[in-house]
Amino acid sequence: MGKGVTKNAVICLLHLSHEMMAVNKNKDFISQWSLGNEGTMEESGSSQLGLAWLIPLWVDRDQEVRFASLGLGAALTSVPSGCQALCASCQNISGGLWGTLLNILLDQQESSMVRREAAFILQNLLLMPMPANAEEAKDSHWQHPCVHDEVSGVSVVGLPALQALLYHCQYFQNVAHAASSCYRGRYTFQLRPGPAGSTGPSLQESSSSDSENSLLLWRWDPPPSVNSRRPSSSLSTSSTVLSTAPIRRLRPNTPKVPSPVGIADDAPAASRLMAQGQSDGDTSNSSQDSQQEEPSAVQPVVMVTPDLLTAHCSLLTNLLAILPDFTLTAIRQNQLLQVLASLVNIESVEKCLTELRSPSILPGDREDIKRQLVTALRFLSSFSKLLQFCVMASKELIGQMDFLKQLNLLAVVMLDTKGLDAGTRDVFHACWTDVFMLLATLLRRDSSAAHPSVSSMLGRRWRTFAGTISECVNEKFADHLLHTATLQFLSTVFTEETKRRSVEVTNSTSKRDSGLSEILNGASASQLCELLLQSFERRTSQDPLKKLTARAMMTLLACSPTAQNYAAKVGLIDSCVEQLRQTQSQLHLESLRPGRTSHRRKEGGCLKEVRLAAEMLQSTLYNNNECKVAATDARLTPTLHALWPWLLLDDPTMEVVLELLCVYTANCPPACSSLCSSVPGGVPGSKGSLMHSVMKLTSLTADCSAVQSLAFSLLVNLTVSRDCRCILQKNNFLQAFLLVPVPKAAGAKATSGATSPLSLWLRLLVSLSSTEDGQQSILKVTGALELLADLAPHRRHALLTLHNLCFCPANKSHVISNENSIKVLMSCLESREMETCCMGASALWALLHNNQRAKTALKCPSVRLKIKEALSTFKTDAEKKQDPLSVYLRKCLEQLSLLLLNV
């Protein structure tokens, strides 16, 4: 064809392919790109060309033709039928489709824009389901890639073949080399005049909405270089042949390219090559093609750019998905993550933003700065995805990623994007989405390694980060993926903060070193709660973001007392209780109407509303007595009691409500008392108080279920209230303890641990035995003391209950008269476990105190000997450790010796 015809035709086809993909999203358009038979209809040996017409364009001497044709191949392979058609059309290509694309991708003399498009095609091919072994290959319709070993004569298909190809072409080593030689400056070239008659530099732009920017072409037409001619494809089999020879390049005659001197980092971009190279000019003068000895006037500048490495990161991510172990091992061996991380430069992104806001920047330079900014953001986005997949494949990597601390990924999400055009802002949002997803994955996989640095950074720059959150959840931009990633990140961070708050509550000596503690206890938490609450209230129940917003708000409320108080102040508790009340009324009305099918469907929707409201209340009330008082004033207990008949029909909803009641009653006697009060005019079938209903849940099933376990946990909380303990005694609730299955073997421990029914009962008895009236309730159950004595040697909670019973003067006679109990307590002195020995010694000390009968019963040489041996055993440890438990044990043993000595 004439000059420029091929190039412009291919570019037009590239535009057309993207338009067809945008219009025909659900239609197969690949058949419209396939050519018919090769040869005339009379020829019997004619074959379908398919997409074979595309392959010669990949080796055209004009790099823009190569770039556009490979981009067209990437567009066509974005659908499975395109992958199948392209592979079927490469039957006569040397090395097959996979070998050809890998040759182009790893050709260091090729321009980065061409290599990037080859990487895009490989990414699409990796999405096809590949057989993992020979057995799967027999039944697989996709027999690619196919590799034949000339030495052994063995052919492999699918994942083994892909693994062999990557190993043979040294793909991972090439990526490491490319990353180490990447040029990160702005693309400006020192232009040198060519010989007379040569054309000067010219710029040409072709834009499209394609996310990978494949249609954006920047070209400079130098005089033709005869040495850059590419040979046409030779005939061979469709499989890749592996031999001992090095991998072949598509351009063996390409001259060595000089290093790109004259490239200035801060110079104005007068001739920026976004396509990462210079194109060879087209010519229609065939006589020039025959001048093999004529040297090129200007050699093309070839370099590795961030755009190419962005494609490599995406390709590595796809390889991790299908070959996780192989790819992860290769990434580690070649230190790819460290090399790629060295290319991340947040300071350059900040510099570009500063330059874009400068009024003295010329329009042309502004576009160059914007393109450099977009390139850096896209690389960071792709690298974040790669890191996320690596962390998901191996949790141990997080502790080995020291470079993550230097990356400071959170800095990029705190950059101000005001004043940017919509396209650049969209690139920022896409980058933020991937960074948020990476950070959330790091926190979930190994919070101990990732959370300190993340919380510290957020604490230092929270005001800036709050502005980013406002932009991410702003309805004006309506970026669903960014909104989702932001909410998930917030939920993950606040969940970790809640865990640390729980440790602080249970251990008063611990100190919170979280950088977010000051923020969560200040006005900033109220502002964030207000933002999330507004976003939650304006969404419908069908909106998927409503649940994510609720989850983020719940995690914030659970870790921030300030946010809880703000939520109570604006009426969140009242509105949630009112929502429960309205749902109960709706369920009651629906139950009176005929038609069970529609009723069940509506009932399921109502119960979802119940679960959401209960979860919101649970987070609002967590460790906040002021909010619990507000919930009591809002009549939370009567509302839940009215819902009880429907809760009994749905275990998931019952579990959520029981969790709410556990949080509500924890360390709050007024809340406990509210569960003991009878509800006047209650729902038919629910007699008495809500506590009576909870007590019935403990005996619903023989096996321990989540509902039964939560019911016992709630009763443990309720035992702090005298009214609740009276209800347990009056209803003879503790009689059921004697019916609990006990392991037959004398020394057997329950395999289910703390979740077995026996363990649940023992936990309840420990809580009851902490008060005198609770101890009296236990001893009134005939046989309870004997059962506790039998269980004490093997059950810690049974021993602890027996220990507590020894401290009440009224109970001492019962314990002393039970020989088995005394034997158990004496045997504790022989235990090598300090806690067990301490419980036994403390109980014996309590029995001997002001009790002559106990002194007489224990006055024997064997008892004194055991006390002496225990004292000698733990005395040294007490002197060395000086921890409270060892000091207390020593005191107990010494007091026992004194009491028995004076008898």
Summary of the structure (lengths in Angstrom):
residues: 903
radius of gyration: 37.5
end to end distance: 119.0
largest distance: 124.7
contacts: 2859
relative contact order: 0.04
helix: 63%
strand: 2%
